[in-house]
Amino acid sequence: MNSQGAMPALKELCRKYGFGDATFDNWCSKYGGMEVSYAHRLKRSPVRKPAVRNNNA
């Protein structure tokens, strides 16, 4: 991923889409080895939000 020939193109893509190199590296570490079928399941699953607690008793 970090070969010398790919770095200028990577920096251009990051600049074009408005995110930094570190964000891209974090994304690759999180989703880099993911299979396509798992990514589709992850996208279809609803996001569960924790209940909001009111601690003003």
C-alpha positions, -999 to 999 in steps of 0.1 A, spaced: 0 0 0 28 24 8 51 18 -22 69 48 -35 51 49 -68 16 49 -52 22 77 -27 18 107 -51 -14 92 -65 -27 85 -30 -20 121 -19 -38 134 -50 -68 112 -43 -70 123 -6 -68 159 -16 -94 155 -44 -119 139 -20 -112 161 10 -96 138 36 -61 134 50 -36 107 46 -41 96 83 -78 92 77 -71 70 47 -46 49 68 -72 45 96 -98 35 70 -75 9 55 -66 -6 89 -103 -9 98 -118 -20 65 -88 -31 44 -91 -69 48 -129 -70 48 -147 -92 23 -172 -76 0 -201 -97 13 -194 -87 49 -193 -50 38 -227 -54 22 -241 -69 54 -225 -42 75 -241 -15 53 -276 -32 55 -276 -36 92 -293 -9 112 -272 13 134 -282 9 170 -280 41 191 -278 38 228 -307 51 249 -302 87 261 -301 90 298 -313 120 317 -292 124 348 -309 156 360 -327 140 390 
